[in-house]
C-alpha cells in the first residue's frame, strides 16, 4: 500500500524536475571570460582594447554574475568609451526565466537597467529591457527547429524592427534582413570569412549585445552591411573586419 501512495508523488517530482531542466538557460560552453570584441556594439578598436574581458561567474549550472562593461567617459570635447570592471550584471535564474540587473561596485555609479528573459527548450523566446526615462524595448524570437528565424523588436508596444535570419549548411549565420516600421528601406547584413575555430559564445544569448555572434558554430571575420531602398537602389557596402588571431 505504501508503494502505491508513493507512486503519484514520485511521478510529480519527475515531471517538475523535467520541466525545470527543459526551461533552463542555454549557457553554451559556460565561458568564464568573454573578450569585448564579441559584443555587437563594440565598434572602435582604437578607443577600447579588444582584449578587455567580461568575466562570468557561475554557481553550479547557473550563471550568477557578468562583470565588466563599457561606459562613456566625459571629456571636454565630448565622450570617450572606456571599459571598466566596476560595472556588473547581477543574474537571477528561476526555472525558465532570468532577470539581469545592471549594478556597480562604485557608489558614484547608479543604474536602473533591468533585463527580463524568458526561455523555452533552452532557447530565448522573449527579452524585455526596462530602464528609467528610456522607452521599454521588447524582443520576441521565433525558431525553425533550433535555429533563430525571426526577431521582432517593439518599442513602447509598437513594432520597430522585423529581422529575418538565414543560415548556411555549416550552421553559421549567412545574413540578416531587417525591415523597419518607420522607413520603406531594408538593411541586409552579410556575414562571411568564417574561421574553423569553435565559437566560444555560441548559444549564449543572455545579453542582447552577444547576438548575432552567439548564433553561429564558428566566428565570422567579415560583416558587410547594405541598405536597399524601395526603388531598388543600394548604398555602397559598409565592411567591418576582424583579425583571425582574436579568436584563437
N, C-alpha and C positions, 0 to 999 in steps of 0.2 A: 504493500500500500504506500509506503514512504517513497518508493521509486516513482510511482505514478504521480504523486504530488510534486516531486522534484522536476519531472519532465517539462511541464509548461514553463516553469521558472528558468530552466536551462535554455529552452528554445528562445525565450525572451532576451536573455543575456547575449546569446549568439547573434540574434538579429540586431540588437542595439550596437554591439561591437562592430558588426559588419557595416552598418550604416555610417558609423563614425569613421571607420577606416576609409570607406569609399569617398567620403566628402573631404578628406584632408587635403591640404595644400600640396601641390607638386613642388618639391624643393630641388628637383633636378639631381645633380651630383653633390648637393649640400656644400657648395664652395664656402670657404672660410674668409676669402678675400675676393673682391671684385675691383679690377682696375677701372678708373673713371672713364676710360675711352669706350667702355661697353655701353655707357649711358647715351641715349638718343639725343639728349640736349647738349652733350659735350661737343663744342664746335671748334674753339680756338686752342690748338695745342701749344701755341706760343705763350698764352696767358696762364694756362694751368698745366702742370706736368701731367702727361698721360699716365705716369706711373703712380700717381696718387691713388690710394686704395680705400675702398669702403670695406669695413670688417663686419662679418656676420657672426652672430652668437647663437648657439643652439642649446636647448635643454632636452636631451633625449632626441626625439624625432621632430621637435618643434622649434621653429625659428622664433627667437625672443627679442632680438635687437639687431639693428643695422646702424653702424657707427660711421660717420663721415658724410659730408655733403658740400655742395658749392653754394656760396652766398656772395652778394655784391659788396665790395669794399669801396666806401665812398672816397673819392678823390676830388681835387679842386676842379678838374676838367670833366668830372662825371663819375662813372663807376667802373671798377675792375673786378672781375670774378676771381675768387680765390677758394681753395679747398681747405676745410677745417674739420678736425675730428671732435670739435666741441659740439657739433650738431649730431643728433642721432634719432633713429626711429624706434619707438617702443612698439613691439609687435605682440598682440594678444590673440591667440588662436583658440577657437572653441568650435569643435566639430568641423562643419564646412564653411565657417565664417572667420574672418580675420579683421582686426581693427588695428590700424597703424596710426600712431600719434607722433608728430614731429616735436622734438624737445631739444634742450641744450643743457650742457653742464655749466655754461656761463650764465650767471644771473642777469647779465646785461642783455641777453637774447631771449626773446619771448615769441612763441609761435602758436598759431591757432589752427594749423592744418591737420585734418584727420582724413584718413582713407578707410573706407569700409568695403571689404571684398567678400564676394560670395563664390564658392566653388561647387562644382558638380562633377563627380567622377574624376576628381583632381584637376579639372580644367576650370579656369576662371570664367565665370559667366556674367558677373556684374562687378562694377567698380564705381564707388561714389566718392568724390573728392570734395570735402567741405572746408571752407576757410573764411574767416571773418572778413566782411567787406569785399568778398570776391564771389562772383556767380558760381553756383553749385554745378559741378561737372559730373555727369552720369554716363558711364560706358556700359554698353550691352554687347556681349560676344556670342556669335553663333559658329558652330563647327560642322565639318563634314568628317565623320569619324573622329580622329584626334587632332585634325588639322584645323586651325582657325580659318574661317571663310569670310565672316563679316564682323565689322566693328561699327557700332552706332554710338556717336557721341552727342549727348544732349546738354545744352547749357541753359540752366534755369527752366528745364522742362521742354525746351524747344530743340528739335533736331538741328544739329550744327554740321556734322560731317558723317558721311556714309563711306566706309572703306571696304574694299573687296581684296582679298589676299589670294595670291596664286603661288603654287609651289612646283618645283621641278621633280624629276624622278629620283633625285638623290636626297630627297627630304629637306631641301633647302628652299628658302623663300626666294621666289623669282621676281615678283613685283607686287606693288600695292597701288590700286587705283582709288583715288579719293575724290568724292563728289561733295559739293558744299551747298548748303541751303540758301546762301546769300549771293552766289555767283553762278553763272552757267558753265564756267570752265571746269576742267578736270585736271588733277595733278597725278602724274604717273611716276612712281619711284621704282627704279630697276636695280636689283642687287646682283652683283657679278663678281668674277675673280675670286671664287671661293677657294680657301686653302683645304688641306686634308686633315687639319688638326681638329680635335674634338672641341665643340663649343662649350666652354665652362659654365655658361649661364643658360644653357638650353632648358626650357621648361620653367625657369624661374621668373614668373610674371608678377611677383609680389609688388614690384614698383612699376608704374606705368612707363617710367623712363627706361626700363630694361627692354621694352619692346621697341623695334621688332627683332633685335638680336636674339632674344630668348626663343624665337620660333624655329630656328634652323639647326641642323645637325652640325654643320661646320661654320666657319667665320667668313663673312663676305669682306673683301678688301676694297670694294668699289661700290659707290652708290651714285646713280645718275637720276636727276630729277628734271622732268619736263612738264610744262603746263600746256594743255591743249584747249583752245578756245572753241566756241560753238561753231564758228565758220571753218574750222579745220586747221587754222594757223597754230603754229607751235613756237614756244620760246626756245632760245638756244639752250642746249643741255647744260645743267649745272652739275659738275662732278666733284665728288669727295672721295679721297683715297686714304687707306690705312696701310702702314708698314706691316708686312707679314711677321716681322720679329716680335711685334706686340703680343701675338697670340701663341708664341712658343712656350 
